[in-house]
Amino acid sequence: MAQVSPDSRLLQRPEYDGAVVTGAWLRGEARYQHWKLGDEIKSDCLMIGPTFAVPLAYDMVEVGGRIWLMDYIPDEGGTQGGFSDIDLWGKYLILDDPLLLSVGALFTLPTGREKILYPRSSGEFNFEIFSGLRYYASDIFALLGHISLRYNSDMDVAYRGWPGEIDGKTSFGIGAGVIIQAAPGFNILGELNLETERYENIDNDIELNGGVEYSLNDMLSLNGGIGVGIDKGAPEFEVISSINVLF
């Protein structure tokens, strides 16, 4: 079997991969999430959106971005729709096969709505530095990991029962995952990610994800998976589906 492709990414944050995409890469994605923030506020969130990445500088640099269109449905109160913040990142590959190591930075543009009480969509400028790695234990088994440090601006919230502004914190993230080629064109994906509190009164974001990737051809693949939150800063559970296109 061929080596696990550097264009095969985990479900949550493709920018955290140590590898750089080999061509223009686009993921179109849909998610359903159920949240419980604090002890009282429960909500569902439907999200669709693109993530893109392109290689530069002889495949040593990757730049990319992401945005979501969100339908936020609290148990009490009316449904709110709007955009998430826009994530933009760049990273540089400093080590290559079999251990791929990259360092990068990400910032957000404040397009998120105040009436959507969602920890990952603040409507503020935020900044993050990160490092990602990918190690090929064999051609069919890739280990992935990352660390990150993020500055979160204070978040304005126009939502019943919450103060008008929630103090932002500097959060630390760490995660690990695997991509296993179980058969030609079929990968098993698994990851565990932790990020400390981004804001006052909102818990750590800890989530376990599992899923699969099926390649229709060299340019097109499908992902599906589920996530389970381990702390209340993450969704209690989510269902993920996506299509990945390499141009």
PyRosetta script that sets phi, psi and omega in degrees:
from pyrosetta import init, pose_from_sequence

init()
pose = pose_from_sequence("MAQVSPDSRLLQRPEYDGAVVTGAWLRGEARYQHWKLGDEIKSDCLMIGPTFAVPLAYDMVEVGGRIWLMDYIPDEGGTQGGFSDIDLWGKYLILDDPLLLSVGALFTLPTGREKILYPRSSGEFNFEIFSGLRYYASDIFALLGHISLRYNSDMDVAYRGWPGEIDGKTSFGIGAGVIIQAAPGFNILGELNLETERYENIDNDIELNGGVEYSLNDMLSLNGGIGVGIDKGAPEFEVISSINVLF")
pose.set_psi(1, 149.7)
pose.set_omega(1, 178.9)
pose.set_phi(2, -73.0)
pose.set_psi(2, 161.6)
pose.set_omega(2, 178.1)
pose.set_phi(3, -64.7)
pose.set_psi(3, 145.4)
pose.set_omega(3, 174.2)
pose.set_phi(4, -53.6)
pose.set_psi(4, 127.6)
pose.set_omega(4, -173.9)
pose.set_phi(5, -68.3)
pose.set_psi(5, 140.1)
pose.set_omega(5, 173.1)
pose.set_phi(6, -65.0)
pose.set_psi(6, -12.4)
pose.set_omega(6, 176.6)
pose.set_phi(7, -87.2)
pose.set_psi(7, -7.7)
pose.set_omega(7, 173.0)
pose.set_phi(8, -81.8)
pose.set_psi(8, 121.3)
pose.set_omega(8, -175.1)
pose.set_phi(9, -122.0)
pose.set_psi(9, 158.2)
pose.set_omega(9, 175.8)
pose.set_phi(10, -71.1)
pose.set_psi(10, 175.6)
pose.set_omega(10, -170.4)
pose.set_phi(11, -77.6)
pose.set_psi(11, -30.4)
pose.set_omega(11, -168.0)
pose.set_phi(12, -90.9)
pose.set_psi(12, -63.6)
pose.set_omega(12, -171.5)
pose.set_phi(13, -130.8)
pose.set_psi(13, 89.0)
pose.set_omega(13, -175.9)
pose.set_phi(14, -60.8)
pose.set_psi(14, -24.3)
pose.set_omega(14, 179.3)
pose.set_phi(15, -67.3)
pose.set_psi(15, -21.0)
pose.set_omega(15, -178.6)
pose.set_phi(16, -77.8)
pose.set_psi(16, -4.9)
pose.set_omega(16, 178.3)
pose.set_phi(17, -70.2)
pose.set_psi(17, 141.7)
pose.set_omega(17, 176.5)
pose.set_phi(18, -68.7)
pose.set_psi(18, -20.9)
pose.set_omega(18, -177.4)
pose.set_phi(19, -83.7)
pose.set_psi(19, 159.6)
pose.set_omega(19, 172.5)
pose.set_phi(20, -106.8)
pose.set_psi(20, 138.4)
pose.set_omega(20, 179.6)
pose.set_phi(21, -61.0)
pose.set_psi(21, 151.1)
pose.set_omega(21, -176.3)
pose.set_phi(22, -89.0)
pose.set_psi(22, -10.0)
pose.set_omega(22, 178.6)
pose.set_phi(23, -161.7)
pose.set_psi(23, -179.8)
pose.set_omega(23, 176.7)
pose.set_phi(24, -59.8)
pose.set_psi(24, 125.4)
pose.set_omega(24, -170.4)
pose.set_phi(25, -124.8)
pose.set_psi(25, 130.4)
pose.set_omega(25, -178.7)
pose.set_phi(26, -131.4)
pose.set_psi(26, 130.5)
pose.set_omega(26, 174.2)
pose.set_phi(27, -117.4)
pose.set_psi(27, 121.7)
pose.set_omega(27, 170.8)
pose.set_phi(28, -101.5)
pose.set_psi(28, 128.1)
pose.set_omega(28, -164.6)
pose.set_phi(29, -136.9)
pose.set_psi(29, 148.4)
pose.set_omega(29, 172.9)
pose.set_phi(30, -131.5)
pose.set_psi(30, 138.9)
pose.set_omega(30, 179.6)
pose.set_phi(31, -137.0)
pose.set_psi(31, 143.7)
pose.set_omega(31, 166.2)
pose.set_phi(32, -117.2)
pose.set_psi(32, 127.7)
pose.set_omega(32, -178.4)
pose.set_phi(33, -128.6)
pose.set_psi(33, 143.7)
pose.set_omega(33, 171.2)
pose.set_phi(34, -116.2)
pose.set_psi(34, 126.5)
pose.set_omega(34, -174.7)
pose.set_phi(35, -116.5)
pose.set_psi(35, 151.5)
pose.set_omega(35, 167.4)
pose.set_phi(36, -139.0)
pose.set_psi(36, 103.0)
pose.set_omega(36, -179.6)
pose.set_phi(37, -97.1)
pose.set_psi(37, 125.2)
pose.set_omega(37, -175.5)
pose.set_phi(38, 67.5)
pose.set_psi(38, -149.2)
pose.set_omega(38, -178.0)
pose.set_phi(39, -103.5)
pose.set_psi(39, -3.9)
pose.set_omega(39, -171.4)
pose.set_phi(40, -123.8)
pose.set_psi(40, -41.0)
pose.set_omega(40, -168.6)
pose.set_phi(41, -87.1)
pose.set_psi(41, 115.5)
pose.set_omega(41, 175.1)
pose.set_phi(42, -113.5)
pose.set_psi(42, 145.6)
pose.set_omega(42, -178.1)
pose.set_phi(43, -157.0)
pose.set_psi(43, 159.5)
pose.set_omega(43, 169.7)
pose.set_phi(44, -114.6)
pose.set_psi(44, 152.4)
pose.set_omega(44, 179.7)
pose.set_phi(45, -140.7)
pose.set_psi(45, 125.1)
pose.set_omega(45, 174.1)
pose.set_phi(46, -104.4)
pose.set_psi(46, 131.9)
pose.set_omega(46, -173.2)
pose.set_phi(47, -137.4)
pose.set_psi(47, 136.5)
pose.set_omega(47, 169.7)
pose.set_phi(48, -134.8)
pose.set_psi(48, 146.8)
pose.set_omega(48, 179.4)
pose.set_phi(49, 175.5)
pose.set_psi(49, 165.0)
pose.set_omega(49, 179.2)
pose.set_phi(50, -100.4)
pose.set_psi(50, 150.0)
pose.set_omega(50, 166.1)
pose.set_phi(51, -124.4)
pose.set_psi(51, 133.6)
pose.set_omega(51, -179.9)
pose.set_phi(52, -129.3)
pose.set_psi(52, 154.8)
pose.set_omega(52, 175.0)
pose.set_phi(53, -151.6)
pose.set_psi(53, 145.2)
pose.set_omega(53, 177.8)
pose.set_phi(54, -137.3)
pose.set_psi(54, 144.6)
pose.set_omega(54, 176.4)
pose.set_phi(55, -88.3)
pose.set_psi(55, 148.5)
pose.set_omega(55, 177.5)
pose.set_phi(56, -137.2)
pose.set_psi(56, 167.9)
pose.set_omega(56, 171.7)
pose.set_phi(57, 53.1)
pose.set_psi(57, 58.8)
pose.set_omega(57, 177.6)
pose.set_phi(58, 57.0)
pose.set_psi(58, 40.9)
pose.set_omega(58, 176.8)
pose.set_phi(59, 63.0)
pose.set_psi(59, 26.3)
pose.set_omega(59, 175.6)
pose.set_phi(60, -98.4)
pose.set_psi(60, -15.3)
pose.set_omega(60, -176.6)
pose.set_phi(61, -126.8)
pose.set_psi(61, 141.2)
pose.set_omega(61, 172.8)
pose.set_phi(62, -125.7)
pose.set_psi(62, 132.6)
pose.set_omega(62, 172.3)
pose.set_phi(63, -122.9)
pose.set_psi(63, 148.0)
pose.set_omega(63, -177.0)
pose.set_phi(64, -163.7)
pose.set_psi(64, 179.5)
pose.set_omega(64, -179.0)
pose.set_phi(65, -162.5)
pose.set_psi(65, 170.6)
pose.set_omega(65, -176.1)
pose.set_phi(66, -157.9)
pose.set_psi(66, 144.1)
pose.set_omega(66, 171.2)
pose.set_phi(67, -148.5)
pose.set_psi(67, 151.9)
pose.set_omega(67, 179.1)
pose.set_phi(68, -123.0)
pose.set_psi(68, 144.0)
pose.set_omega(68, 163.5)
pose.set_phi(69, -99.6)
pose.set_psi(69, 122.7)
pose.set_omega(69, -167.5)
pose.set_phi(70, -118.9)
pose.set_psi(70, 142.0)
pose.set_omega(70, 170.9)
pose.set_phi(71, -119.6)
pose.set_psi(71, 104.6)
pose.set_omega(71, -172.9)
pose.set_phi(72, -98.3)
pose.set_psi(72, 122.2)
pose.set_omega(72, -170.1)
pose.set_phi(73, -125.1)
pose.set_psi(73, 90.7)
pose.set_omega(73, 177.5)
pose.set_phi(74, -73.9)
pose.set_psi(74, 154.9)
pose.set_omega(74, 177.2)
pose.set_phi(75, -61.3)
pose.set_psi(75, -34.1)
pose.set_omega(75, 177.8)
pose.set_phi(76, -122.5)
pose.set_psi(76, 133.0)
pose.set_omega(76, -178.6)
pose.set_phi(77, 102.5)
pose.set_psi(77, 170.9)
pose.set_omega(77, -174.9)
pose.set_phi(78, -82.0)
pose.set_psi(78, 158.2)
pose.set_omega(78, 176.4)
pose.set_phi(79, -67.3)
pose.set_psi(79, 139.7)
pose.set_omega(79, 178.5)
pose.set_phi(80, -123.6)
pose.set_psi(80, 134.2)
pose.set_omega(80, 177.3)
pose.set_phi(81, -118.0)
pose.set_psi(81, 156.0)
pose.set_omega(81, 178.1)
pose.set_phi(82, 166.0)
pose.set_psi(82, -175.3)
pose.set_omega(82, -179.5)
pose.set_phi(83, -95.3)
pose.set_psi(83, 154.5)
pose.set_omega(83, 169.1)
pose.set_phi(84, -79.3)
pose.set_psi(84, 176.9)
pose.set_omega(84, 165.6)
pose.set_phi(85, -63.3)
pose.set_psi(85, 156.0)
pose.set_omega(85, 173.6)
pose.set_phi(86, -94.3)
pose.set_psi(86, 123.6)
pose.set_omega(86, 174.5)
pose.set_phi(87, -93.2)
pose.set_psi(87, 131.0)
pose.set_omega(87, 174.7)
pose.set_phi(88, -129.1)
pose.set_psi(88, 133.4)
pose.set_omega(88, -177.7)
pose.set_phi(89, -141.1)
pose.set_psi(89, 162.1)
pose.set_omega(89, 169.8)
pose.set_phi(90, -144.5)
pose.set_psi(90, 146.8)
pose.set_omega(90, 178.6)
pose.set_phi(91, -146.9)
pose.set_psi(91, 158.9)
pose.set_omega(91, -175.7)
pose.set_phi(92, -126.2)
pose.set_psi(92, 130.6)
pose.set_omega(92, 179.9)
pose.set_phi(93, -81.8)
pose.set_psi(93, 119.0)
pose.set_omega(93, -178.0)
pose.set_phi(94, -107.9)
pose.set_psi(94, -17.5)
pose.set_omega(94, 174.0)
pose.set_phi(95, -135.2)
pose.set_psi(95, 149.1)
pose.set_omega(95, -176.7)
pose.set_phi(96, -120.7)
pose.set_psi(96, -179.9)
pose.set_omega(96, -173.6)
pose.set_phi(97, -40.0)
pose.set_psi(97, 135.4)
pose.set_omega(97, 7.9)
pose.set_phi(98, -87.8)
pose.set_psi(98, -10.8)
pose.set_omega(98, 175.5)
pose.set_phi(99, -108.3)
pose.set_psi(99, 109.9)
pose.set_omega(99, 178.9)
pose.set_phi(100, -98.6)
pose.set_psi(100, 125.4)
pose.set_omega(100, -177.1)
pose.set_phi(101, -130.7)
pose.set_psi(101, 130.2)
pose.set_omega(101, 179.9)
pose.set_phi(102, -132.4)
pose.set_psi(102, 155.5)
pose.set_omega(102, 174.6)
pose.set_phi(103, -127.6)
pose.set_psi(103, 146.0)
pose.set_omega(103, -175.7)
pose.set_phi(104, -158.3)
pose.set_psi(104, 179.5)
pose.set_omega(104, 178.0)
pose.set_phi(105, -140.4)
pose.set_psi(105, 149.9)
pose.set_omega(105, -179.5)
pose.set_phi(106, -137.0)
pose.set_psi(106, 142.5)
pose.set_omega(106, 170.4)
pose.set_phi(107, -136.8)
pose.set_psi(107, 158.2)
pose.set_omega(107, -178.4)
pose.set_phi(108, -113.2)
pose.set_psi(108, 143.7)
pose.set_omega(108, 171.2)
pose.set_phi(109, -96.7)
pose.set_psi(109, 136.9)
pose.set_omega(109, -168.0)
pose.set_phi(110, -81.9)
pose.set_psi(110, 71.3)
pose.set_omega(110, 178.7)
pose.set_phi(111, -101.1)
pose.set_psi(111, -3.8)
pose.set_omega(111, -179.4)
pose.set_phi(112, -70.7)
pose.set_psi(112, 148.0)
pose.set_omega(112, -177.4)
pose.set_phi(113, -85.5)
pose.set_psi(113, 141.2)
pose.set_omega(113, 179.3)
pose.set_phi(114, -66.5)
pose.set_psi(114, -29.6)
pose.set_omega(114, -175.5)
pose.set_phi(115, -82.1)
pose.set_psi(115, 1.6)
pose.set_omega(115, 174.7)
pose.set_phi(116, -104.3)
pose.set_psi(116, 107.5)
pose.set_omega(116, -177.8)
pose.set_phi(117, -84.0)
pose.set_psi(117, 88.0)
pose.set_omega(117, -170.2)
pose.set_phi(118, -140.0)
pose.set_psi(118, 115.8)
pose.set_omega(118, -172.7)
pose.set_phi(119, -60.1)
pose.set_psi(119, -23.8)
pose.set_omega(119, -177.6)
pose.set_phi(120, -95.3)
pose.set_psi(120, 10.4)
pose.set_omega(120, 179.9)
pose.set_phi(121, -143.8)
pose.set_psi(121, 89.5)
pose.set_omega(121, -168.0)
pose.set_phi(122, -93.9)
pose.set_psi(122, -20.0)
pose.set_omega(122, -172.6)
pose.set_phi(123, 70.6)
pose.set_psi(123, 25.5)
pose.set_omega(123, -177.8)
pose.set_phi(124, -135.5)
pose.set_psi(124, 164.5)
pose.set_omega(124, 170.3)
pose.set_phi(125, -76.7)
pose.set_psi(125, 130.7)
pose.set_omega(125, 175.5)
pose.set_phi(126, -134.4)
pose.set_psi(126, 158.7)
pose.set_omega(126, -176.3)
pose.set_phi(127, -139.6)
pose.set_psi(127, 142.8)
pose.set_omega(127, -175.4)
pose.set_phi(128, -145.1)
pose.set_psi(128, 141.4)
pose.set_omega(128, 168.6)
pose.set_phi(129, -115.5)
pose.set_psi(129, 147.8)
pose.set_omega(129, -176.2)
pose.set_phi(130, -152.6)
pose.set_psi(130, 162.7)
pose.set_omega(130, 172.1)
pose.set_phi(131, -136.0)
pose.set_psi(131, 135.7)
pose.set_omega(131, -179.9)
pose.set_phi(132, -126.3)
pose.set_psi(132, 150.9)
pose.set_omega(132, 177.5)
pose.set_phi(133, -136.3)
pose.set_psi(133, 155.1)
pose.set_omega(133, 173.0)
pose.set_phi(134, -139.3)
pose.set_psi(134, 125.6)
pose.set_omega(134, 179.3)
pose.set_phi(135, -122.0)
pose.set_psi(135, 126.2)
pose.set_omega(135, 177.7)
pose.set_phi(136, -88.3)
pose.set_psi(136, 97.8)
pose.set_omega(136, 174.6)
pose.set_phi(137, -65.7)
pose.set_psi(137, -30.2)
pose.set_omega(137, 171.6)
pose.set_phi(138, -157.5)
pose.set_psi(138, 178.0)
pose.set_omega(138, -179.7)
pose.set_phi(139, -62.4)
pose.set_psi(139, -27.2)
pose.set_omega(139, -174.9)
pose.set_phi(140, -106.9)
pose.set_psi(140, 7.0)
pose.set_omega(140, -175.1)
pose.set_phi(141, -138.3)
pose.set_psi(141, 110.3)
pose.set_omega(141, 179.4)
pose.set_phi(142, -114.3)
pose.set_psi(142, 129.5)
pose.set_omega(142, 174.6)
pose.set_phi(143, -100.2)
pose.set_psi(143, 135.3)
pose.set_omega(143, -178.2)
pose.set_phi(144, -126.8)
pose.set_psi(144, 151.9)
pose.set_omega(144, 177.3)
pose.set_phi(145, -160.0)
pose.set_psi(145, 163.4)
pose.set_omega(145, 178.0)
pose.set_phi(146, -155.6)
pose.set_psi(146, 159.9)
pose.set_omega(146, 165.5)
pose.set_phi(147, -134.2)
pose.set_psi(147, 152.9)
pose.set_omega(147, -178.5)
pose.set_phi(148, -151.1)
pose.set_psi(148, 156.0)
pose.set_omega(148, 174.9)
pose.set_phi(149, -136.2)
pose.set_psi(149, 126.6)
pose.set_omega(149, -169.3)
pose.set_phi(150, -131.4)
pose.set_psi(150, 132.0)
pose.set_omega(150, 171.8)
pose.set_phi(151, -96.0)
pose.set_psi(151, 122.5)
pose.set_omega(151, -178.9)
pose.set_phi(152, -110.9)
pose.set_psi(152, 118.6)
pose.set_omega(152, 177.2)
pose.set_phi(153, -68.7)
pose.set_psi(153, 157.9)
pose.set_omega(153, 174.5)
pose.set_phi(154, -57.2)
pose.set_psi(154, 139.8)
pose.set_omega(154, -173.6)
pose.set_phi(155, -108.0)
pose.set_psi(155, 122.6)
pose.set_omega(155, 173.0)
pose.set_phi(156, -77.5)
pose.set_psi(156, 132.8)
pose.set_omega(156, -177.5)
pose.set_phi(157, -130.9)
pose.set_psi(157, 121.9)
pose.set_omega(157, 174.7)
pose.set_phi(158, -107.5)
pose.set_psi(158, 76.5)
pose.set_omega(158, -175.1)
pose.set_phi(159, -145.7)
pose.set_psi(159, 140.2)
pose.set_omega(159, -178.6)
pose.set_phi(160, -55.0)
pose.set_psi(160, 130.8)
pose.set_omega(160, 173.8)
pose.set_phi(161, 87.5)
pose.set_psi(161, -3.8)
pose.set_omega(161, 179.1)
pose.set_phi(162, -117.9)
pose.set_psi(162, 148.6)
pose.set_omega(162, 177.9)
pose.set_phi(163, -63.7)
pose.set_psi(163, 162.2)
pose.set_omega(163, -178.0)
pose.set_phi(164, -65.1)
pose.set_psi(164, -23.9)
pose.set_omega(164, 178.6)
pose.set_phi(165, -139.8)
pose.set_psi(165, 135.8)
pose.set_omega(165, 176.6)
pose.set_phi(166, -110.5)
pose.set_psi(166, 128.1)
pose.set_omega(166, -177.1)
pose.set_phi(167, -67.2)
pose.set_psi(167, 130.1)
pose.set_omega(167, 175.4)
pose.set_phi(168, -81.5)
pose.set_psi(168, 156.0)
pose.set_omega(168, 178.8)
pose.set_phi(169, -126.0)
pose.set_psi(169, 166.9)
pose.set_omega(169, 168.4)
pose.set_phi(170, -89.6)
pose.set_psi(170, 119.6)
pose.set_omega(170, -174.6)
pose.set_phi(171, -108.0)
pose.set_psi(171, 151.1)
pose.set_omega(171, 178.0)
pose.set_phi(172, -115.9)
pose.set_psi(172, 135.5)
pose.set_omega(172, -179.9)
pose.set_phi(173, -124.1)
pose.set_psi(173, 149.8)
pose.set_omega(173, 176.0)
pose.set_phi(174, -151.8)
pose.set_psi(174, 146.2)
pose.set_omega(174, -179.6)
pose.set_phi(175, -161.6)
pose.set_psi(175, 163.3)
pose.set_omega(175, 179.0)
pose.set_phi(176, -147.4)
pose.set_psi(176, 151.3)
pose.set_omega(176, 180.0)
pose.set_phi(177, -158.6)
pose.set_psi(177, 173.4)
pose.set_omega(177, 179.1)
pose.set_phi(178, -136.7)
pose.set_psi(178, 148.0)
pose.set_omega(178, 166.8)
pose.set_phi(179, -125.2)
pose.set_psi(179, 119.2)
pose.set_omega(179, -176.0)
pose.set_phi(180, -118.7)
pose.set_psi(180, 123.8)
pose.set_omega(180, 176.3)
pose.set_phi(181, -83.4)
pose.set_psi(181, 99.4)
pose.set_omega(181, -176.8)
pose.set_phi(182, -78.2)
pose.set_psi(182, -26.8)
pose.set_omega(182, 178.3)
pose.set_phi(183, -159.5)
pose.set_psi(183, 161.7)
pose.set_omega(183, 178.1)
pose.set_phi(184, -55.2)
pose.set_psi(184, 123.0)
pose.set_omega(184, 179.4)
pose.set_phi(185, 81.0)
pose.set_psi(185, 6.2)
pose.set_omega(185, -177.6)
pose.set_phi(186, -133.7)
pose.set_psi(186, 115.3)
pose.set_omega(186, -178.9)
pose.set_phi(187, -114.5)
pose.set_psi(187, 145.2)
pose.set_omega(187, 171.6)
pose.set_phi(188, -102.4)
pose.set_psi(188, 132.4)
pose.set_omega(188, -176.0)
pose.set_phi(189, -118.2)
pose.set_psi(189, 138.4)
pose.set_omega(189, 175.3)
pose.set_phi(190, -150.5)
pose.set_psi(190, 143.8)
pose.set_omega(190, -179.8)
pose.set_phi(191, -159.8)
pose.set_psi(191, 153.4)
pose.set_omega(191, 173.9)
pose.set_phi(192, -132.2)
pose.set_psi(192, 123.8)
pose.set_omega(192, -177.6)
pose.set_phi(193, -124.7)
pose.set_psi(193, 142.0)
pose.set_omega(193, 177.7)
pose.set_phi(194, -132.4)
pose.set_psi(194, 132.6)
pose.set_omega(194, 169.4)
pose.set_phi(195, -134.7)
pose.set_psi(195, 131.2)
pose.set_omega(195, 179.2)
pose.set_phi(196, -67.7)
pose.set_psi(196, 173.4)
pose.set_omega(196, -172.1)
pose.set_phi(197, -55.1)
pose.set_psi(197, 128.0)
pose.set_omega(197, 173.6)
pose.set_phi(198, -83.1)
pose.set_psi(198, -29.8)
pose.set_omega(198, -173.5)
pose.set_phi(199, -140.8)
pose.set_psi(199, 155.1)
pose.set_omega(199, 172.2)
pose.set_phi(200, -58.2)
pose.set_psi(200, 140.7)
pose.set_omega(200, 176.2)
pose.set_phi(201, 70.4)
pose.set_psi(201, 7.8)
pose.set_omega(201, 174.3)
pose.set_phi(202, -123.2)
pose.set_psi(202, 130.6)
pose.set_omega(202, -168.8)
pose.set_phi(203, -76.5)
pose.set_psi(203, 179.5)
pose.set_omega(203, 175.7)
pose.set_phi(204, -61.6)
pose.set_psi(204, 149.1)
pose.set_omega(204, 176.9)
pose.set_phi(205, -99.3)
pose.set_psi(205, 99.8)
pose.set_omega(205, 179.8)
pose.set_phi(206, -125.4)
pose.set_psi(206, 122.8)
pose.set_omega(206, -175.2)
pose.set_phi(207, -143.5)
pose.set_psi(207, 138.3)
pose.set_omega(207, 175.6)
pose.set_phi(208, -107.0)
pose.set_psi(208, 129.1)
pose.set_omega(208, -178.7)
pose.set_phi(209, -125.7)
pose.set_psi(209, 145.3)
pose.set_omega(209, 173.2)
pose.set_phi(210, -142.8)
pose.set_psi(210, 146.8)
pose.set_omega(210, -179.5)
pose.set_phi(211, -173.8)
pose.set_psi(211, -168.9)
pose.set_omega(211, -178.3)
pose.set_phi(212, -137.9)
pose.set_psi(212, 159.0)
pose.set_omega(212, 171.7)
pose.set_phi(213, -129.3)
pose.set_psi(213, 130.5)
pose.set_omega(213, 178.2)
pose.set_phi(214, -119.7)
pose.set_psi(214, 122.0)
pose.set_omega(214, -179.4)
pose.set_phi(215, -89.4)
pose.set_psi(215, 121.6)
pose.set_omega(215, 175.9)
pose.set_phi(216, -79.7)
pose.set_psi(216, -33.9)
pose.set_omega(216, 173.7)
pose.set_phi(217, -162.6)
pose.set_psi(217, -170.5)
pose.set_omega(217, -177.0)
pose.set_phi(218, -67.0)
pose.set_psi(218, -16.7)
pose.set_omega(218, -173.8)
pose.set_phi(219, -110.6)
pose.set_psi(219, -9.0)
pose.set_omega(219, -169.6)
pose.set_phi(220, -141.1)
pose.set_psi(220, 130.8)
pose.set_omega(220, 176.6)
pose.set_phi(221, -144.0)
pose.set_psi(221, 160.6)
pose.set_omega(221, 179.7)
pose.set_phi(222, -119.9)
pose.set_psi(222, 139.7)
pose.set_omega(222, 176.2)
pose.set_phi(223, -118.5)
pose.set_psi(223, 149.1)
pose.set_omega(223, 170.3)
pose.set_phi(224, -149.6)
pose.set_psi(224, 145.0)
pose.set_omega(224, -179.7)
pose.set_phi(225, -173.0)
pose.set_psi(225, 177.6)
pose.set_omega(225, 177.4)
pose.set_phi(226, -132.7)
pose.set_psi(226, 156.0)
pose.set_omega(226, 175.5)
pose.set_phi(227, -130.8)
pose.set_psi(227, 146.9)
pose.set_omega(227, 178.6)
pose.set_phi(228, -127.6)
pose.set_psi(228, 123.9)
pose.set_omega(228, 178.2)
pose.set_phi(229, -78.5)
pose.set_psi(229, 138.4)
pose.set_omega(229, 179.3)
pose.set_phi(230, -105.2)
pose.set_psi(230, -17.0)
pose.set_omega(230, 172.5)
pose.set_phi(231, -137.2)
pose.set_psi(231, 165.7)
pose.set_omega(231, -168.6)
pose.set_phi(232, -79.7)
pose.set_psi(232, -2.9)
pose.set_omega(232, 172.1)
pose.set_phi(233, -81.1)
pose.set_psi(233, -3.2)
pose.set_omega(233, 175.4)
pose.set_phi(234, -115.6)
pose.set_psi(234, 159.2)
pose.set_omega(234, 174.7)
pose.set_phi(235, -61.1)
pose.set_psi(235, 146.2)
pose.set_omega(235, 176.9)
pose.set_phi(236, -59.4)
pose.set_psi(236, -40.2)
pose.set_omega(236, 170.8)
pose.set_phi(237, -157.9)
pose.set_psi(237, 160.4)
pose.set_omega(237, 175.6)
pose.set_phi(238, -150.1)
pose.set_psi(238, 154.9)
pose.set_omega(238, 176.3)
pose.set_phi(239, -119.1)
pose.set_psi(239, 132.4)
pose.set_omega(239, -170.4)
pose.set_phi(240, -126.6)
pose.set_psi(240, 133.9)
pose.set_omega(240, 170.7)
pose.set_phi(241, -140.8)
pose.set_psi(241, 145.5)
pose.set_omega(241, -178.5)
pose.set_phi(242, -157.0)
pose.set_psi(242, 160.6)
pose.set_omega(242, 172.6)
pose.set_phi(243, -122.8)
pose.set_psi(243, 134.7)
pose.set_omega(243, -177.5)
pose.set_phi(244, -116.0)
pose.set_psi(244, 129.9)
pose.set_omega(244, -178.2)
pose.set_phi(245, -124.4)
pose.set_psi(245, 131.0)
pose.set_omega(245, 176.2)
pose.set_phi(246, -111.3)
pose.set_psi(246, 121.6)
pose.set_omega(246, -175.6)
pose.set_phi(247, -96.0)
pose.dump_pdb("model.pdb")
